[in-house]
Amino acid sequence: MNKKQITSALLCLGLLLLAGCSDQSSNKADASSSSKAKSERLAKESSKKKASESEQQKRDSQSQADSASIEQNEIDADNAFAELEAATQESSSATEDHTTSNSEQQHQAGSQPSNGELPPFDGTLTDFLNKYGMTPAAYKVQHFGMTPMEALQSTPDILETSGEIQTEGGY
């Protein structure tokens, strides 16, 4: 072999080696790009999953808050009903001291009706309770000497408390 052939062979071998290194470098770059793309895709999926979990937690928290609010409203309504019921019983079982103070209120409000009619008010149970401190049925018992049954039967249901209506049904 002559010198030209050896040089050519070495040159070809060198080119092949460079080409091989270049392919390995290219394969590493492709693998790196693929790995990077995969990491980005996984990061996006993870981010979406976390956002979804966060939204679910917000919905759960709101649902719990709504439930607690509803329960508190029910408790408040029960307490208000119990207070109203207690006030009705208190006004129905008023003592003579209350009768005296109510008589004074009547003289201030105007003349006391003598024929069993209720004193002046705007026609609502609330107004009567605010002016005279008792229900119309209790007023009739204390001021007109009626029995509780007579007072309840002579009073329209619209001017009775729910407890009085139930009691009237029991007579």
DRENDO-1510 file (C-alpha; in Angstrom, 1 decimal, always signed):
<recs>
REC; n; res; u; v; w
REC; 1; MET; +0.0; +0.0; +0.0 .
REC; 2; ASN; +1.2; +3.3; -0.8 .
REC; 3; LYS; +1.1; +6.4; +1.2 .
REC; 4; LYS; -1.8; +7.8; -0.6 .
REC; 5; GLN; -4.0; +4.9; +0.1 .
REC; 6; ILE; -3.1; +4.8; +3.8 .
REC; 7; THR; -3.8; +8.5; +4.1 .
REC; 8; SER; -7.1; +8.1; +2.3 .
REC; 9; ALA; -8.0; +5.2; +4.6 .
REC; 10; LEU; -7.1; +7.2; +7.7 .
REC; 11; LEU; -9.0; +10.2; +6.4 .
REC; 12; CYS; -12.1; +8.0; +5.7 .
REC; 13; LEU; -11.8; +6.4; +9.1 .
REC; 14; GLY; -11.6; +9.9; +10.8 .
REC; 15; LEU; -14.6; +11.1; +8.9 .
REC; 16; LEU; -16.5; +8.0; +10.0 .
REC; 17; LEU; -15.5; +8.5; +13.6 .
REC; 18; LEU; -16.6; +12.2; +13.4 .
REC; 19; ALA; -19.9; +11.2; +11.8 .
REC; 20; GLY; -20.5; +8.6; +14.6 .
REC; 21; CYS; -19.8; +11.1; +17.3 .
REC; 22; SER; -22.1; +13.6; +15.6 .
REC; 23; ASP; -24.8; +11.0; +15.6 .
REC; 24; GLN; -24.4; +10.2; +19.3 .
REC; 25; SER; -24.4; +13.9; +20.0 .
REC; 26; SER; -27.6; +14.3; +18.0 .
REC; 27; ASN; -29.2; +11.3; +19.7 .
REC; 28; LYS; -28.3; +12.8; +23.1 .
REC; 29; ALA; -29.9; +16.1; +22.1 .
REC; 30; ASP; -33.0; +14.2; +20.9 .
REC; 31; ALA; -33.2; +12.3; +24.1 .
REC; 32; SER; -32.7; +15.5; +26.1 .
REC; 33; SER; -35.5; +17.3; +24.1 .
REC; 34; SER; -37.8; +14.3; +24.6 .
REC; 35; SER; -37.0; +14.2; +28.3 .
REC; 36; LYS; -37.6; +18.0; +28.6 .
REC; 37; ALA; -40.9; +17.8; +26.8 .
REC; 38; LYS; -42.0; +14.9; +28.9 .
REC; 39; SER; -41.1; +16.8; +32.1 .
REC; 40; GLU; -43.1; +19.8; +30.9 .
REC; 41; ARG; -46.1; +17.7; +30.1 .
REC; 42; LEU; -45.9; +16.0; +33.5 .
REC; 43; ALA; -45.6; +19.5; +35.2 .
REC; 44; LYS; -48.7; +20.7; +33.3 .
REC; 45; GLU; -50.7; +17.6; +34.3 .
REC; 46; SER; -49.6; +18.0; +37.9 .
REC; 47; SER; -50.5; +21.7; +37.9 .
REC; 48; LYS; -54.0; +20.9; +36.4 .
REC; 49; LYS; -54.5; +18.2; +39.1 .
REC; 50; LYS; -53.5; +20.5; +41.9 .
REC; 51; ALA; -55.8; +23.2; +40.5 .
REC; 52; SER; -58.7; +20.7; +40.3 .
REC; 53; GLU; -58.0; +19.5; +43.9 .
REC; 54; SER; -58.0; +23.2; +45.0 .
REC; 55; GLU; -61.3; +23.9; +43.4 .
REC; 56; GLN; -62.8; +20.7; +45.0 .
REC; 57; GLN; -61.5; +21.9; +48.4 .
REC; 58; LYS; -63.1; +25.3; +47.8 .
REC; 59; ARG; -66.4; +23.7; +46.9 .
REC; 60; ASP; -66.3; +21.4; +50.0 .
REC; 61; SER; -65.5; +24.3; +52.2 .
REC; 62; GLN; -68.4; +26.4; +50.8 .
REC; 63; SER; -70.7; +23.4; +51.2 .
REC; 64; GLN; -69.7; +23.0; +54.8 .
REC; 65; ALA; -70.2; +26.7; +55.4 .
REC; 66; ASP; -73.6; +26.6; +53.8 .
REC; 67; SER; -74.6; +23.6; +56.0 .
REC; 68; ALA; -73.4; +25.3; +59.1 .
REC; 69; SER; -75.3; +28.5; +58.2 .
REC; 70; ILE; -78.5; +26.5; +57.6 .
REC; 71; GLU; -78.1; +24.7; +60.9 .
REC; 72; GLN; -77.6; +28.0; +62.8 .
REC; 73; ASN; -80.7; +29.5; +61.1 .
REC; 74; GLU; -82.7; +26.5; +62.3 .
REC; 75; ILE; -81.4; +26.9; +65.8 .
REC; 76; ASP; -82.2; +30.6; +65.8 .
REC; 77; ALA; -85.7; +29.9; +64.5 .
REC; 78; ASP; -86.2; +27.3; +67.3 .
REC; 79; ASN; -84.9; +29.7; +69.9 .
REC; 80; ALA; -87.2; +32.5; +68.6 .
REC; 81; PHE; -90.2; +30.2; +68.7 .
REC; 82; ALA; -89.3; +29.1; +72.3 .
REC; 83; GLU; -89.0; +32.8; +73.4 .
REC; 84; LEU; -92.4; +33.6; +71.7 .
REC; 85; GLU; -94.0; +30.6; +73.4 .
REC; 86; ALA; -92.6; +31.6; +76.8 .
REC; 87; ALA; -93.8; +35.2; +76.3 .
REC; 88; THR; -97.3; +34.0; +75.4 .
REC; 89; GLN; -97.4; +31.8; +78.5 .
REC; 90; GLU; -96.1; +34.6; +80.7 .
REC; 91; SER; -98.8; +37.0; +79.4 .
REC; 92; SER; -101.5; +34.4; +79.9 .
REC; 93; SER; -100.5; +33.7; +83.5 .
REC; 94; ALA; -100.1; +37.4; +84.5 .
REC; 95; THR; -100.7; +38.2; +88.2 .
REC; 96; GLU; -102.8; +41.0; +89.7 .
REC; 97; ASP; -99.8; +43.3; +89.7 .
REC; 98; HIS; -99.8; +43.1; +85.9 .
REC; 99; THR; -103.5; +43.7; +85.9 .
REC; 100; THR; -103.0; +46.9; +87.8 .
REC; 101; SER; -100.3; +48.2; +85.4 .
REC; 102; ASN; -102.4; +47.2; +82.4 .
REC; 103; SER; -105.3; +49.2; +83.8 .
REC; 104; GLU; -103.0; +52.2; +84.1 .
REC; 105; GLN; -102.0; +51.7; +80.5 .
REC; 106; GLN; -105.6; +51.6; +79.4 .
REC; 107; HIS; -106.4; +54.9; +81.1 .
REC; 108; GLN; -103.5; +56.4; +79.3 .
REC; 109; ALA; -104.6; +54.9; +75.9 .
REC; 110; GLY; -108.2; +56.0; +76.3 .
REC; 111; SER; -111.4; +54.8; +77.9 .
REC; 112; GLN; -111.9; +51.2; +78.7 .
REC; 113; PRO; -114.6; +49.5; +76.6 .
REC; 114; SER; -117.4; +48.3; +78.9 .
REC; 115; ASN; -119.2; +45.8; +76.6 .
REC; 116; GLY; -116.5; +43.2; +76.2 .
REC; 117; GLU; -114.9; +44.8; +73.2 .
REC; 118; LEU; -111.2; +45.0; +72.9 .
REC; 119; PRO; -109.5; +48.4; +73.4 .
REC; 120; PRO; -108.4; +50.4; +70.3 .
REC; 121; PHE; -105.5; +48.9; +68.2 .
REC; 122; ASP; -104.7; +48.6; +64.5 .
REC; 123; GLY; -106.1; +45.1; +64.1 .
REC; 124; THR; -102.9; +43.0; +64.3 .
REC; 125; LEU; -101.8; +40.7; +67.0 .
REC; 126; THR; -98.4; +42.4; +67.0 .
REC; 127; ASP; -99.8; +45.8; +67.6 .
REC; 128; PHE; -102.1; +44.5; +70.4 .
REC; 129; LEU; -99.1; +42.8; +72.1 .
REC; 130; ASN; -97.0; +45.9; +71.8 .
REC; 131; LYS; -99.7; +48.2; +73.3 .
REC; 132; TYR; -101.2; +46.0; +76.0 .
REC; 133; GLY; -98.5; +43.5; +76.8 .
REC; 134; MET; -100.7; +40.4; +76.3 .
REC; 135; THR; -102.8; +38.7; +73.7 .
REC; 136; PRO; -106.4; +39.6; +73.2 .
REC; 137; ALA; -107.6; +36.3; +74.7 .
REC; 138; ALA; -105.5; +36.9; +77.9 .
REC; 139; TYR; -106.9; +40.5; +78.0 .
REC; 140; LYS; -110.4; +39.2; +77.9 .
REC; 141; VAL; -109.7; +36.8; +80.7 .
REC; 142; GLN; -108.2; +39.5; +82.9 .
REC; 143; HIS; -110.4; +42.4; +82.1 .
REC; 144; PHE; -113.8; +40.9; +81.3 .
REC; 145; GLY; -113.7; +37.9; +83.6 .
REC; 146; MET; -114.1; +35.3; +80.9 .
REC; 147; THR; -112.9; +31.8; +81.2 .
REC; 148; PRO; -109.9; +30.9; +79.1 .
REC; 149; MET; -112.1; +28.8; +76.9 .
REC; 150; GLU; -114.7; +31.6; +76.3 .
REC; 151; ALA; -111.9; +34.1; +75.6 .
REC; 152; LEU; -110.3; +31.8; +73.1 .
REC; 153; GLN; -113.5; +30.9; +71.4 .
REC; 154; SER; -114.6; +34.6; +71.1 .
REC; 155; THR; -111.2; +35.7; +69.7 .
REC; 156; PRO; -110.6; +35.4; +65.9 .
REC; 157; ASP; -107.7; +33.0; +65.1 .
REC; 158; ILE; -105.8; +35.8; +63.4 .
REC; 159; LEU; -105.5; +37.5; +66.8 .
REC; 160; GLU; -104.4; +34.3; +68.6 .
REC; 161; THR; -100.9; +32.9; +69.0 .
REC; 162; SER; -100.2; +29.4; +67.6 .
REC; 163; GLY; -100.2; +28.1; +71.1 .
REC; 164; GLU; -103.6; +29.6; +71.8 .
REC; 165; ILE; -105.0; +28.1; +68.6 .
REC; 166; GLN; -103.7; +24.7; +69.6 .
REC; 167; THR; -105.2; +25.1; +73.1 .
REC; 168; GLU; -108.5; +26.2; +71.6 .
REC; 169; GLY; -108.5; +23.0; +69.6 .
REC; 170; GLY; -108.2; +21.0; +72.8 .
REC; 171; TYR; -111.3; +22.4; +74.4 .
</recs>
